[in-house]
Amino acid sequence: MKIITLAIFFAILAITFVVTWWAAKRTRTTSEFYAAGGNLSAVENGFALAGDWMSAAAFLGFVGLSAMFGWDGALYALGALVAFMTILLLVAEPLRNTGRYTLGDVIAYRMQRPQARVAAVVGTIVVNLAYLIPQMAGGGVLIKLLLGIPYSVSVVIVGLGMMVYVAFGGMLATTWVQIIKAVLLLSTAAVLVLWILALFGFNPVAIFDGIEARYGAQMLAPGNFFKHPLDALSLGISFVLGTAGLPHIMTRFYTVPDAKTARKSVIWLMFLAGGFFLVTTLIGFASALLVGQDAIRAADKGGNLALPLLAQYLGGGPGTIGGQVFLAFVTAVAFATILAVVAGLTLATSGAIAHDLYVSIIKKGVLTEKEQVKVARVSVVGIGVVATVLGLLAQGQNVAVLVILAISIAASANFPIVVLSLFWRRFNTGGVIGGVGVGLISAIGLALVGPAFLGKEAMFPIVNPAIVSMPLGFLGAWLGTMIAGRNPVVEEHFDQFLFKAQTGLTSE
């Protein structure tokens, strides 16, 4: 039985490594490493974006929150469903038109100052590391469940897999791993939903009736997880605005040939990921009803193993061939999910360190293509080590909560400088530094003293701090702009920047 389990797991893993080997032979230039040469179609990039967005938070965390906290957990999935409206309507095309590989490219092109690029690098690294931590934690608990090895060893395995994907295959490997993972994840979700509905006579209301009978009506009402009236609103702000500040999402718009394709990619993403998020609540409630909250909590106190345990139950339960086989398949898909997401995050972080900081600022662009790719690959290894260490510290936290905190940081530090760079003529380098600095400090500080980390001892009452920290980020950007004073050169350059952002053409 153990052999069958391992065979399924390693077979799916082997497919992704074959893709990496194939991509490595086609990745030679900087553009190919960071942006897959900019030749992806809308469908390919849409599936890859869906693979990026359907992370450990969605597959493990959202289901776990719904299983443990009922309707409050379901709000996380609903927020993720509408998260890309801002990107579609506001930033997708301008970002594609004004950048090359990174957020730092957009800011530097607008400001013409290295200090602005450095501030963007800081925002990128902090947000990406915050987003990496829950992915590493999710991978750790999965491998621990499947192979029975310690959590620490499991996290190291995730880190090594991430380094192999990115260091050798770059964006092309990352993209196709994400596409494969998205197809597997959507197919697995469809099978699970049909299986669950069949058990209840294809009557989803019966599942909610069962939840009420077993756990009481409160499970279907708000207030189980969110204790403050503003929690739900702050969560929505995090999703709708913070997603537009996630560097690993923004880098995907540079993998397509033009802005129109970038917009179409987002539409594909919304349909693919939206369908998935709609069913995570149903799967979570079914996990609570069939597996039980006590069993879920015993396996992982953060609730992250609700879905794998449900798969095991549906297959026949622990100790049965069917249960182990289905558990192995779902775990392998979830593990591929995590590796794909951490690969995208690592690539975006590598771009900030290698391309923005080392190549553009320290070396002032005087490096050959071969040297730039080498620097990028070295930075991937360093990022992998840091992410692994941070993942070891995140044991026991629900991955969805951690991911939303990362998105809150993005909403507070990155979103203000992106929007103001695109639409405010007077915005300058001082504003970039002020927005990133105040946004990062307020978001991280409020999160650390909030309920997500301190529980009942929290000094700040709201789980997701974006409702306070995002306005502070905008305030910091405004104050920084005012303190720095008017810059006629930057303001004059804004017309050229705006023309290119809206048309994709240069004004020269």
HELIX and SHEET records of a PDB file:
HELIX    1   1 LYS A    2  ALA A   24  1                                  23    
HELIX    2   2 THR A   30  ALA A   35  1                                   6    
HELIX    3   3 ALA A   36  GLY A   38  5                                   3    
HELIX    4   4 ALA A   42  TRP A   53  1                                  12    
HELIX    5   5 ALA A   56  ALA A   56  1                                   1    
HELIX    6   6 ALA A   57  PHE A   62  3                                   6    
HELIX    7   7 VAL A   63  PHE A   69  1                                   7    
HELIX    8   8 TRP A   71  LEU A   81  1                                  11    
HELIX    9   9 MET A   85  THR A   86  1                                   2    
HELIX   10  10 ILE A   87  VAL A   91  3                                   5    
HELIX   11  11 ALA A   92  THR A   98  1                                   7    
HELIX   12  12 LEU A  103  MET A  111  1                                   9    
HELIX   13  13 PRO A  114  LEU A  147  1                                  34    
HELIX   14  14 TYR A  151  LEU A  199  1                                  49    
HELIX   15  15 PRO A  204  TYR A  215  1                                  12    
HELIX   16  16 ALA A  217  LEU A  220  5                                   4    
HELIX   17  17 ASP A  231  GLY A  242  1                                  12    
HELIX   18  18 THR A  243  GLY A  245  5                                   3    
HELIX   19  19 PRO A  247  MET A  250  1                                   4    
HELIX   20  20 THR A  251  TYR A  254  5                                   4    
HELIX   21  21 ALA A  259  LEU A  290  1                                  32    
HELIX   22  22 GLN A  293  ALA A  299  1                                   7    
HELIX   23  23 ALA A  306  LEU A  314  1                                   9    
HELIX   24  24 ILE A  321  SER A  350  1                                  30    
HELIX   25  25 GLY A  351  ILE A  362  3                                  12    
HELIX   26  26 GLU A  369  LEU A  392  1                                  24    
HELIX   27  27 VAL A  399  ILE A  409  1                                  11    
HELIX   28  28 ALA A  410  ASN A  414  3                                   5    
HELIX   29  29 PHE A  415  PHE A  423  1                                   9    
HELIX   30  30 THR A  429  LEU A  448  1                                  20    
HELIX   31  31 PRO A  451  LEU A  454  1                                   4    
HELIX   32  32 GLY A  455  GLU A  457  5                                   3    
HELIX   33  33 ALA A  466  ALA A  484  1                                  19    
HELIX   34  34 PRO A  488  THR A  503  1                                  16    
END                                                                             
